[in-house]
Amino acid sequence: MRRKPNVPPPPLPQRRGIDPRRLRLPQTGPWGSVRDYLVERLSGAGAAVIDGMLDEGRIVGADGVPVAPDAPFAPGAYIWFHRELADEPTVPYGIDIVHRDEHIVVADKPHFLATTPRGSHITQTALARLRTELGLPALGAAHRLDRLTAGLVLFTVQPGERGAYQRLFGERQVYKEYEAVAAHDPSVPLPRTVRSHIQKDRGIIAAYEIPDAEPNSESRVELAEHKGALGRYRLVPHTGRTHQLRVHMNTLGLPLLGDPVYPVVADPVAPDDFRRPLQLLARVLEFTDPVTGVAHRFVSGRELAAWTSYENWRDAPAPPDRDAPAPPAQ
């Protein structure tokens, strides 16, 4: 078995809850200097950016000493640097802490906030925010909740214990219960269990079902209550496929309110448009703690806006036009 090399700890602190990026130089190659390798490896940045970072001492070795602009190529060496953090629209909602101890943090995440840094969402993520707000730079996510979904997310405090909590989810030892708002259709027989084969292709936003294929997803769907044309649903996933609950509700002819993907992929909305959030909430997390043995049951304190006031959810005002001229002073 090939052993992983001993990776030294990062010599740079986090920035806004984001770890520095680590690169390991190849063991062999045609590069005469570290600079030459970085220009090729980080071709998207451009040579001018790499030169500027080296000149400013922003790229460091394992000892924390800045890499000199003319430093020779060092096979197998580690280097660290901070990526430029682009401006991101601030998600204007806080994160509630449901539970915190020396092993875990259970957070009640708002809609529109990604769980972990990914793609264009880096600092505006629950992980980056909580690392900063709680003063826990080693905090890690045990699982992930979609950016558009609100509710409970489990984080780990001790890096060495993260795998034990992740295995709970991988081995389906966590009971998860969601709440959703969609149309009420009395012709749809409920409760019922929905099973299908869900496929999610890389680079394609919508997942889809493959008819007659062996099921790889299973969800329990129950109608909790209804008022008028709206229904409030209790959803219990027994598997964890991407967009599983949204796909299964759409299959039943009950797409979730505020869903920009199912049944039809909508035009992209502005990144600072926080109107009409997806009406899906991770309401309950229940599991036996693999470290302490304690039986946990956590419940989100959030409410789905379309259920509490459909008109307010539907008629939420548009975000201000940043390019519009300011109103005249009064």
N, C-alpha and C positions, 0 to 999 in steps of 0.2 A: 504494500500500500504506500502510495506516495504521500509523504508528510508535508503538511503546510509549513512554509517558512515562518519563523518567529517574527511577527510584525511589531516593531517598536511603537510605543504610544505616540499619539500626535503631539508634536511640539508646539502647536498653535492652539489657542483657546477657541471655543465656539464663537460664532458671530451671529447674534440675533437668533440663537438656538440652532444654528446650522453648523455641522462639523466641517472642518477644512477638508478639501479633497486630497486624497492620497494617490500617488502614482509610484509604481516600481519600475525602474529602468530595466529593459531587457538584458539578458546575460550576454548577448552578442548583437552586433549590428554595425551599420556603416557610419554611424554618427561620430564626429570628432569631438563634439561638445554636448553638454546637457541642453544648451540652447538649441542646437540643431535638432535634437530629438524632440524637444517640446514643440518646435515650429511644425514638425511633421505630425506629431501625435495630436496636437491641438490645432489642426489646420483651420478649424472654424474661427478661431480667435484671431489669427493673422500674426505675422512676424512682428509687426509694430507693437502689438499688445504684449507679446511675450517679452520683447526687449524692454518695454516699459516696466513690466513686473520685475524683471531681473535687476534693472537699474535702481528700482525703488526698494529692493530687498524683500519683496513680497513672496518669494519662493524660497523655502528653507529646506535644509536637510534634516536627518533624524535628530541631530544635536541642536536644532533650532537656529543654527547659524545660516544667514542668507547665502544662497548659491550665487557665486560670482558670475557675472555675465560671460566670462570666458572660461568657466570651469570645464575641465575635460570630462568627457563621457565616462561614467562610473558604472560598470555593469552590475546590475542587481541592487543598486542603491535606491533608497526611498526618498521621495520629496513630497512636500506638502505646500498647499497654497489655498487661499480663499477665492472662490469664484465671485465674480461681480454679481451682486444681488440686484436684480431688476426691480423697479418700483411695481408693486402689486396693489390693486384696490383693496383697501382694508375692509375685511368682513366685519360689519358693524354690530356684532353680537358676541357676548362673552361666553366663556366655557364654564359650566358649573361643575364643581367637584362633588361627586356623590360619596366617594370613599377614598381614604388615603391612609396607608400604613407603611411600614418599612419595606414592604415587598411590592405592593401594587398601588396604582392610582386608577380609579374608575371615574372617567370624565363623561359629562353629559354634553355632547357636541352639538352646536347649532347647525342648521342648514347652511350650505354654501362654503363650509370650511373643510378642506381636505384633511384627512387623518395624518398623512406623512408627506414629506416633500416629494413632488413628482411633477414632471412636465413644467408648466408655467406657474404652478403653485408651490412655492418654496417656503417663504417666511409666513405666509398666510395659511398655516396649517396648525392643526391641534398640537402636534408634537413640538414644533418650533416654539409656539406660544407657551406651552406648559413648561418646557425646559427653562424658559426665561422667567415666567411668572412664579413658578414653584422653586426655582433655584436648584433644579435637578438636571444637570447637563448629561447624565448617563441614562436618562429616561428613554425607554424604547416602547414601541407598539407591539402588542401581542397578536393583534389582528388589525384588519382595516375595515372602515365603513366608508361607503361612497361619499364623495363630496356633497352631493345633493341631499343625502339622507341625514337626518338628525338622530341623536340618541346616544346610547351608551357605548363607550369604547374602553377597553382594558389596556393599561400601560404597565410596564414593569419598571421597578426602581433599580434593581440589581442586574447588571448585564449578564452575570453568570446564571441567573434564574430565568431569563427570558425564554429559553428553549422549552422549559417545563410547561410554561403557560401557553406557548405556541402549540405544543403538542395537544393540549386540551382541545383546541379548535380543530387541528388536523385529524384528531381521532374522534371527533364529534361527541366530546364529553361535556360540551357547554349547551345548556338549554337557552335558546334565543327566541324571543317573542317580539314581533313587530306589530305596529298599528298603522293603518292606512285609511285614507279617505278616497272613495271613488263613487261612481254612480250606483244607485240602488236599483237592481233589476230583479224583481221577484220571480222571473222565469228561470233564473240561474239557480239550480239546486245547491244549497249549502246546508251544513258544512260538507266539505269534500277534500280529498287528497289529490293533488295534481302531480303527475309524473311525466317527464319528457326528457329528450336528449337536447341539451342546450349547447350551442356552439358559439364561441366568441373569437372572431378572427382579429389578429393583431392589426391595428391601424383603422379598424372599422368600429364606429361608435356603438352600433346596435348589435346585440346578440340575437340569435335566431334559433328556432327549433328544427330538428331534422326528423321528419315523420318516419315512423316505423323503426327508428334506430333504438338501440338498447337505452333505456332511461338512465340518465346520470344526475338527475335532479328530482327533488321531491319537496313539496310544500303543502302544509295543511292550511286551508282557507276557511274561516268562519265569519259569519256576519254577527258582529257584536250588538249593533243596534242600527236603526235607520230613522231618518226624519225627512219627510218629503222625498225628494229625488236623490238624496245623499245617503250613503251607507258608511258606517265605520266598521272596519274589518280587523280581525285578529289573524295574523299570519305567523305560522310557525314553520321555518325552514328546517328540513332534516338533512340538507346538503348545503353547500355554499358556492354555487356557481355564480359567475358575474351576472348581475342584474336579474338574478333568479326570480325574486318575488315580483318584480316589475313585468318580466316576461310572462309569468304564470297568470298574473291578474289580467294582462292584456289578452292572453289566450282565452280567458273566460268571458271576454267582452267587457271587462271592467278595468280599463286603464286608469292608473292613479292620477288624481288631479295634479296638475303642475308638471307632468312628465314630459320633458322636451324630446324624448326619443321614441316612446311607444304610445300609440301605434305608428306615428309618423315622426321622423327626425325633423325637428323644427329648424328654422334658420337660427344661426348662432345669436345669442343675446349679448349685450355689452357686458364686459367683465364686472362692471359696478352696478348692474341691474339685479337687485336682490328681491324683486317682486315675485309673488306667487310661487313660493318654494314648493318643491316636490312634497306631496303629502304622504310621507313615509317616515316612520319613527321607530328606532330600535328601543323598544319599551323595557324589555326585561333581559337581564343576563343572570344565569344561575349555574353554579359549578362548585365543585369541591376543590379548595385550594391545594395544588400539588405540593406546596412547600410547608404550609402550616396545618393542613388537614381540615381547616374550617370550611363549613358549608356556607357559601355565599349566595345571597339573592339580592340583586340590585334592580331598582325601578327608576326609570327616567321621570323627572318632574315636568317635562315639557308637554305642551299641548299642540295639536295640529290646528293651524289657524283656520283652515277651511271648515273645520267642524265647529269650532267655537263661534266663528262669525264668517260665514261664506261670503257675504257681501264685502266685508273689509278685505278679505283675502283676494277676491276677484277684482276689486276696484282700487287696489293699492296704486298710489301715484307713481308715475315714471320718475327715474332718477333725474336730477338736474342736468342740463346740457352744459358740459364744461366749456364748450366753445362759444356758448351764447354770451352776449355782452351782459355785464352786471347791471342789475336794476338801478335806476337813478336814486341818489341819496335823498332821503326824506327831509 
